[in-house]
Amino acid sequence: MAMASSRHHRHRIPLLPWALVLALFVLPAAQADVKRYQFDIVMSNVSRLCHAKSMVTVNGSYPGPTIYAREGDRVVVTVTNRVARHNVTIHWHGLKQRRNGWADGPAYVTQCPIGPGGSYAYDFNVTGQRGTLWWHAHIAWLRATVHGAIVVLPPPGVPYPFPKPDAEAEIILGEWWHADVEAVEKQGRVLGMAPNASDAHTINGKPGPLFPCSEKHTYALQVQWGKTYLLRIINAAVNDELFFSIAGHTMTVVEVDATYTKPLRASTIHLSPGQTTNVLLRADQRPGRYFMAVHPFNDGPGGVPADNNTATAILQYAGVPASVLPVPPPPAVANATCLAAAFHGRLRSLNSARYPAAVPLAVDRHLLYAIGLNIDPCASCPNGSRLAASLNNITFVMPRVALLQAHHEGIKGVFSADFPDRPPARFDYTGAAAPLRLGLGAAAGTRLSRVAYNASVELVLQDTRLLAVESHPFHLHGYNFFVVGSGVGNFDPERDPGRYNLVDPPERNTVGVPSGGWTAIRFRADNPGVWFLHCHLEVHTSWGLKMAFLVEDGDGPDESVLPPPKDLPEC
């Protein structure tokens, strides 16, 4: 069965006086140790692409509000679900939630959903982290419209390990469907096929003036010549990897996934869904108006078609009238795979005395997870089959009781802790002769991998040619990890580890597995609980491309899962 590629995302504000723009960039001053926020999940009528539509939002805004905190703060976000027809949870993407999986958010993994009319206070500490992260709904496909930025500032008096910017801005990249995104996903499920691609890409919720629509909803960022700006860029897209560039300007990458990096100059950066990248931008070009542009990353056959619309925003130098035509954006990337691989291959952890790269050098558990796209039988589907996905030939089945609760309370029959460390059969994973039978159905089950507390783990994620090769962004909850190696073809356990970077590999929470290739990550399992691992292409997660680690308690007083909060939602 042939499948199209899966890679996929907009706002309108008038140009603002410079003094007002500066005011918008002013970050909250250091306050008390507790930051409190109220998130109301509501239906809102939002106009972006030629017509308005009713969609689920937080506090009526799209994207939603930014969470500001400092390293060391306690954050309490009370989420109230005021939507009658949806359950909801919120995931704080990239926050480690030390011993506190109850605040992590994935539905039926660490909590039961918040039902209509219900509330839940996500109460967590921001410990040992600073930088740009984000939050999003973690149930069904609601994160398409329910998402926002998290900005964690260093403690008072601690500077950035790079030149201090004059101002900062969040740049959130996303997707837009004219239709209800839940209806789009449901239609694909009923047909057993990939759902329709999004209708547009967005920058801060807006498609920009190049989108074929009479209403030109456009985000504009005003800058002063000679000033330096820290752009906090987030890929909140549901199914698309994205390239980001600014006409006529070069950016300097200084952080990925809230971990500092060695400075890396780039004219184009690549982000998989879930990833964040901080760049310094020097406004040193001829004063004018310049397009910021987002292009989708297409790498060949895969799970869902990508929308090929380019989203644009305006970089506006102060004093330049809006009548000046913007400098055109660079053309769409022709050799996307090579450019993405080259960009990520140049990333390095800062690895300084204050911010060391603590890469596990000895490994206690070696894991190899083969990624497969499958065809499963489906009596109710028009073709008698449906698309599915698996890890190590297991299509993960979500339980109806939260896994963390079942583990903590000893509830039997919810899951088994026997997820295999390797595929059931070895084969030429990326070769043309991959056995077709391995793509025709996979075992379904709720199986976790049990890991001893403080064990060092190496996980190799291997793409396969079962139905089609494709790149996959994987996100691990509860941890950062080090990306020690990556390559094209089959992972060679004898040869490839000798090429690992064990000195200053990038530290991330979401990593791309290249199409027809592999990626190796290492982490230390020092955070007890149940932690989700899944593809961050939402279509693949919904097809079963996910699993979870059950990290056991340790022996020390601070090495066990905290008790659940009293307001934890019930299933």
C-alpha positions in Angstrom: 0.0 0.0 0.0 1.5 3.3 -1.0 1.4 6.1 1.5 2.2 9.8 1.3 4.8 11.5 3.4 4.0 12.7 6.9 5.4 16.1 7.7 3.3 19.3 8.4 0.9 25.0 10.4 -0.9 31.0 11.9 -2.1 35.3 13.7 -2.9 38.9 12.6 -1.6 42.0 14.4 -1.0 45.5 13.2 2.5 46.9 13.2 3.0 48.3 16.7 4.9 51.3 18.0 8.4 50.3 19.1 7.8 51.3 22.8 4.7 49.1 22.9 6.6 46.2 21.4 9.3 46.5 24.0 6.7 46.4 26.6 5.3 43.2 25.2 8.8 41.6 25.5 9.4 42.6 29.1 9.6 39.4 31.1 8.0 39.1 34.5 10.2 40.2 37.3 11.4 37.6 39.9 8.4 37.0 42.2 7.6 34.6 45.0 8.7 31.0 44.7 5.2 29.9 43.7 3.8 30.8 40.2 0.1 30.2 39.9 -1.9 30.0 36.7 -5.5 29.3 35.8 -6.2 27.3 32.6 -9.9 27.2 31.5 -10.5 24.8 28.6 -13.2 26.4 26.5 -14.7 26.4 23.1 -13.7 29.6 21.2 -14.7 31.0 17.8 -11.3 31.7 16.2 -10.8 33.4 12.8 -7.5 32.7 11.0 -7.9 31.4 7.5 -10.8 33.1 5.6 -13.4 32.0 8.1 -13.9 31.4 11.8 -14.3 28.0 13.4 -15.2 26.8 16.9 -12.3 25.0 18.5 -11.0 24.0 21.9 -8.6 26.5 23.5 -7.1 27.6 26.8 -8.5 30.8 28.1 -9.9 31.5 24.6 -6.5 32.1 23.0 -4.6 30.3 20.2 -1.8 29.6 20.9 -2.5 29.6 24.6 -0.9 31.6 27.4 2.9 31.4 28.1 4.0 30.0 31.5 6.8 32.0 33.0 8.9 30.7 35.8 12.5 30.6 37.1 14.7 27.7 37.8 13.8 26.5 41.3 10.2 27.8 41.3 7.1 25.8 42.2 4.4 26.1 39.5 0.7 25.4 40.1 -1.6 25.4 37.1 -5.2 24.7 37.8 -6.9 23.3 34.8 -10.7 23.5 34.6 -12.5 21.7 31.7 -15.5 23.8 30.6 -16.0 21.8 27.4 -19.0 19.5 27.4 -17.8 17.0 24.8 -14.1 16.5 25.5 -12.0 15.1 28.2 -8.6 16.8 28.6 -5.1 16.5 30.1 -2.2 18.9 29.9 1.4 17.7 29.4 4.4 20.0 30.4 6.6 18.9 27.6 10.3 18.6 28.7 9.8 19.2 32.4 11.2 16.2 34.2 8.7 16.0 37.0 11.1 14.5 39.4 9.3 11.7 41.3 6.1 13.4 40.4 4.6 11.7 37.3 1.2 12.7 38.6 1.8 16.1 37.1 3.2 14.8 33.7 -0.2 14.7 32.0 -0.5 12.0 29.3 -4.0 10.5 29.5 -4.2 7.0 30.8 -0.4 6.9 31.4 0.1 9.1 34.5 -3.5 10.3 35.1 -7.1 9.8 34.1 -8.5 12.7 32.0 -10.2 15.7 33.4 -13.8 15.2 32.5 -16.3 18.0 31.6 -16.8 20.3 34.5 -13.8 18.9 36.4 -10.6 20.5 37.6 -7.1 19.4 38.4 -4.2 21.4 39.9 -0.9 20.4 38.2 1.6 21.1 41.0 5.3 20.7 40.2 8.8 22.1 40.8 11.1 23.3 38.1 14.4 21.8 39.3 17.7 21.9 37.5 16.2 23.2 34.2 16.1 26.5 32.5 15.2 27.5 28.9 12.3 27.1 26.5 9.8 24.2 26.8 6.1 24.0 26.0 2.8 22.6 27.2 0.1 20.9 25.2 -3.0 18.7 25.5 -2.1 15.1 25.7 -5.3 13.3 24.7 -6.5 12.5 21.2 -5.5 15.3 18.8 -6.4 18.2 21.0 -2.8 19.5 21.1 -3.5 21.0 17.6 -5.2 23.9 19.2 -4.4 23.5 22.9 -0.7 24.4 23.4 1.6 27.2 24.5 5.1 28.1 25.6 7.0 27.6 28.8 9.8 30.0 29.5 12.0 29.0 32.5 14.5 31.8 33.3 17.8 31.2 35.2 17.8 32.0 38.9 18.1 35.7 39.8 21.7 36.9 39.2 22.6 33.9 37.0 23.4 35.1 33.4 22.8 33.3 30.2 26.0 31.6 28.9 25.9 33.7 25.8 25.6 37.5 25.1 22.6 39.0 26.8 19.9 39.7 24.3 18.2 43.1 24.2 14.7 41.5 24.0 13.1 38.0 23.7 10.1 36.6 21.8 8.4 33.2 21.5 7.8 31.9 18.0 5.3 29.0 18.0 5.0 26.9 14.8 1.8 25.0 14.2 -0.8 23.6 11.9 -4.4 24.6 11.0 -7.3 22.5 9.8 -10.4 24.2 8.5 -12.4 21.3 9.9 -12.6 20.1 13.5 -9.3 18.3 13.9 -10.9 15.5 16.0 -13.4 14.9 13.2 -10.5 14.7 10.7 -8.7 12.1 12.9 -11.9 10.1 13.4 -12.6 10.0 9.7 -9.2 8.6 9.0 -9.7 6.0 11.8 -13.1 4.9 10.4 -11.6 4.5 6.9 -8.5 2.8 8.2 -6.4 5.4 6.3 -4.1 8.4 7.1 -6.2 11.5 8.0 -6.3 14.5 5.8 -3.3 16.8 5.9 -3.7 20.2 7.6 -4.8 23.1 5.5 -2.0 25.4 6.5 1.1 26.0 8.7 1.2 28.8 11.2 3.6 31.2 13.0 2.1 32.2 16.3 -1.3 31.1 15.1 -1.2 33.0 11.8 -0.5 31.8 8.2 0.9 35.1 6.9 0.3 37.1 3.7 1.4 34.5 1.2 -1.5 32.2 2.2 -4.2 32.2 -0.5 -6.9 33.9 1.6 -8.4 37.4 1.4 -7.8 37.9 5.2 -4.1 38.2 5.7 -3.6 37.2 9.3 0.1 37.9 9.9 2.4 37.9 12.9 4.9 40.8 12.9 8.0 41.1 15.1 9.4 44.6 15.3 13.1 45.1 15.9 15.6 47.9 16.2 18.7 48.0 14.1 21.8 46.9 15.9 19.9 45.1 18.7 20.1 41.3 19.5 17.0 39.2 20.0 16.5 35.8 21.6 13.9 33.9 19.6 12.4 31.0 21.5 11.2 28.7 18.7 8.7 25.8 19.3 7.5 23.2 16.9 3.9 22.6 18.1 2.8 21.0 14.8 0.8 17.8 15.1 2.3 15.8 12.2 5.0 17.9 10.6 8.8 18.5 10.9 9.5 22.0 9.9 12.3 24.3 8.6 12.5 27.9 9.9 14.5 30.7 8.3 14.5 34.5 8.1 15.3 36.2 4.8 18.7 37.8 4.7 19.6 36.9 8.3 21.7 34.2 10.0 20.8 32.9 13.4 23.0 31.5 16.1 21.6 28.4 17.9 22.3 28.6 21.7 19.9 26.1 23.1 17.8 23.1 22.2 15.1 21.5 24.3 16.0 23.7 27.2 19.7 22.7 27.3 22.5 25.1 26.3 24.6 24.3 23.2 27.8 25.5 21.8 27.0 28.4 19.5 26.0 27.2 16.0 25.4 29.7 13.1 22.7 28.6 10.7 20.6 30.3 8.0 17.9 27.5 8.3 17.1 25.4 11.4 15.1 22.2 11.5 12.7 21.2 14.3 10.7 18.0 14.7 7.3 18.2 16.4 7.9 18.7 20.1 11.4 20.2 19.8 12.4 23.7 20.8 15.3 25.8 19.6 16.6 29.1 21.0 18.5 31.3 18.5 20.1 34.7 18.8 19.2 37.1 16.0 21.2 40.2 15.3 19.2 42.9 13.5 22.1 44.1 11.4 20.7 44.1 7.9 19.5 47.0 5.9 16.4 48.3 7.6 13.4 46.9 5.9 10.8 44.2 6.1 11.9 40.6 5.9 9.9 37.4 5.7 10.2 34.8 8.4 9.2 31.5 6.8 8.2 27.9 7.8 8.5 25.1 5.2 7.4 21.5 5.8 10.0 18.7 5.7 9.1 16.0 3.2 11.3 12.9 3.1 9.5 10.4 1.0 6.7 7.8 1.5 5.2 7.7 5.0 2.1 8.0 7.1 0.2 11.1 6.2 0.4 13.7 3.4 1.9 17.0 4.2 0.4 20.4 3.4 2.9 22.2 1.3 1.8 25.7 2.2 4.6 28.0 3.5 3.7 30.0 6.6 5.3 33.5 6.8 5.6 36.3 9.3 7.3 39.7 9.1 10.5 40.8 10.7 9.9 44.6 10.7 12.7 47.1 11.4 11.6 50.1 13.4 10.7 53.1 11.3 10.1 51.2 8.1 6.6 51.8 6.8 4.3 48.8 6.3 4.0 49.8 2.6 7.5 48.4 2.0 7.4 45.0 0.3 9.1 42.3 2.4 12.3 40.6 1.2 11.0 37.2 -0.2 11.7 34.1 1.9 14.2 31.5 0.8 12.7 28.8 -1.5 11.5 25.6 0.0 14.3 23.2 0.8 15.1 20.9 -2.1 17.2 18.3 -0.4 15.5 18.2 3.0 16.9 15.0 4.4 20.6 16.1 3.9 19.9 19.6 5.3 18.2 18.3 8.4 20.9 15.7 9.0 23.6 18.2 8.6 22.0 20.7 11.0 21.5 18.1 13.8 24.9 16.6 13.2 26.5 19.9 14.0 24.7 20.4 17.4 26.9 20.0 20.5 26.1 20.3 24.2 27.7 23.3 25.8 29.5 20.9 28.3 30.9 23.7 30.5 31.9 23.5 34.1 28.5 24.9 35.2 26.6 22.9 32.6 28.4 19.6 32.1 27.3 16.9 29.7 26.9 13.9 32.1 26.8 11.2 29.4 26.6 7.7 30.9 29.8 6.0 29.7 29.0 2.5 31.0 25.6 0.9 30.0 23.5 -1.4 32.1 20.7 -2.0 29.6 21.1 -2.2 25.8 17.7 -1.8 24.0 16.9 -1.9 20.3 13.4 -0.8 19.3 12.4 -1.4 15.7 9.8 1.1 14.3 7.2 -0.4 12.0 4.2 0.8 10.1 1.7 -2.0 9.8 -1.5 -3.1 8.1 -4.0 -4.6 10.5 -7.3 -6.4 9.7 -10.4 -4.3 10.2 -13.8 -5.8 9.5 -15.5 -2.4 9.6 -13.1 -0.6 7.3 -13.9 -0.2 3.6 -10.8 -2.0 2.5 -10.9 -4.6 5.3 -7.7 -3.3 6.8 -6.3 -0.3 8.5 -3.0 1.4 9.0 -1.2 0.8 12.3 2.2 1.2 13.9 4.4 -0.7 16.3 7.6 -0.9 18.3 9.3 -4.3 18.3 6.1 -5.6 16.6 3.9 -4.5 19.4 1.1 -2.0 18.8 0.5 -0.4 22.1 -3.0 -0.5 23.5 -4.0 2.4 25.9 -5.5 1.1 29.1 -8.7 2.5 30.8 -6.9 2.9 34.1 -3.8 5.2 34.4 -0.6 3.1 34.3 1.1 5.1 37.1 -1.9 4.6 39.3 -2.1 0.9 38.6 1.6 0.6 39.3 1.5 2.7 42.5 -1.6 1.0 43.9 -0.7 -2.5 42.7 -3.8 -2.9 40.5 -3.5 -6.1 38.6 -4.4 -6.8 35.0 -3.8 -3.3 33.6 -0.4 -4.0 32.0 2.4 -6.5 31.8 6.0 -5.5 32.4 7.5 -7.6 29.6 8.1 -5.3 26.7 10.9 -6.9 24.7 14.3 -5.4 24.6 14.7 -6.3 21.0 12.6 -7.1 17.9 11.2 -10.6 17.9 13.1 -11.4 14.7 16.3 -9.9 13.2 16.1 -8.9 9.5 17.5 -6.4 7.1 15.4 -3.5 8.7 16.0 -1.0 6.0 16.7 -3.2 3.0 14.3 -3.6 0.0 13.7 -7.3 1.0 12.2 -6.6 4.4 9.7 -9.4 5.1 6.2 -8.3 4.1 4.7 -10.6 6.6 6.2 -8.5 9.4 4.2 -5.5 8.2 0.9 -7.4 8.1 -0.3 -7.1 11.6 1.5 -6.8 14.9 0.7 -8.1 18.4 -1.5 -5.7 20.4 -0.9 -5.2 24.1 -0.2 -2.9 27.0 3.3 -3.9 27.8 5.9 -1.8 29.8 9.6 -2.2 30.1 10.7 -2.5 33.7 14.0 -0.7 34.4 16.0 -0.7 37.7 16.4 2.6 39.5 19.6 4.4 38.4 20.4 2.0 35.6 22.1 3.5 32.6 20.2 2.8 29.4 21.2 2.9 25.8 18.2 2.8 23.4 18.7 2.5 19.7 15.6 3.5 17.7 15.7 1.8 14.3 13.5 2.8 11.4 12.4 -0.1 9.1 11.1 -0.5 5.6 7.9 -2.3 6.8 5.4 -0.7 4.4 7.6 2.5 4.1 10.7 4.1 5.6 10.0 7.4 7.3 11.6 9.7 9.9 10.1 9.7 13.3 10.5 12.2 16.2 10.5 10.4 19.5 9.8 12.0 22.9 10.7 10.5 26.2 8.7 11.8 29.2 10.4 12.4 32.6 13.9 12.6 31.2 16.5 14.3 29.1 18.8 12.0 27.1 22.0 12.4 25.2 21.9 11.8 21.4 25.2 9.8 21.1 24.8 8.6 17.5 22.8 8.5 14.4 23.1 7.0 10.9 21.5 5.7 7.8 20.7 2.0 7.2 20.8 -0.7 9.8 22.5 -0.1 13.2 25.7 -2.2 13.5 26.3 -3.0 17.2 29.9 -3.9 16.5 30.9 -0.9 14.4 28.6 2.1 15.1 29.2 2.5 18.9 32.8 3.3 18.1 31.6 6.4 16.3 29.5 7.7 19.2 30.0 11.2 20.6 30.4 10.6 24.3 32.0 14.0 25.0 29.5 16.7 24.1 26.5 15.1 22.4 23.3 17.2 22.3 21.0 16.7 25.3 17.3 16.6 24.4 13.9 15.3 25.3 12.7 14.8 21.7 14.9 13.3 18.9 14.4 12.5 15.2 15.0 9.1 13.9 16.1 9.5 10.2 14.2 7.9 7.4 15.7 4.5 6.8 18.1 5.0 9.6 18.7 4.9 13.4 19.4 7.1 16.4 21.1 6.0 19.7 20.3 7.8 23.0 21.5 7.3 26.5 20.0 8.3 29.8 20.2 7.3 33.5 16.9 6.0 34.9 17.0 8.1 38.1 13.4 9.3 38.0 11.0 6.6 39.4 7.6 6.2 37.9 5.9 5.3 34.6 7.2 7.3 31.7 5.8 7.5 28.2 7.9 7.0 25.0 6.2 7.8 21.8 6.4 9.1 18.3 5.5 12.8 18.3 3.7 12.6 15.0 0.2 12.4 16.4 -1.0 10.1 13.7 1.6 7.5 14.5 0.9 7.8 18.3 -2.8 7.2 17.6 -1.8 4.1 15.5 0.1 2.6 18.4 3.7 3.8 18.0 4.3 4.1 21.7 5.3 2.3 24.9 6.2 3.2 28.5 9.1 2.6 30.9 8.3 1.5 34.4 11.3 2.8 36.4 11.4 1.1 39.8 11.8 2.9 43.2 15.3 3.1 44.6 16.3 2.5 48.2 16.9 6.0 49.4 14.4 8.4 50.9 14.2 10.6 47.8 14.1 7.7 45.3 10.5 6.7 45.2 7.3 8.0 43.6 5.5 10.7 45.6 2.0 9.9 46.8 -0.8 11.0 44.4 -2.5 14.3 45.0 -6.0 14.3 46.5 -7.6 15.9 43.4 -6.2 13.4 41.0 -8.9 12.7 38.4 -10.6 9.3 38.4 -11.4 7.2 35.4 
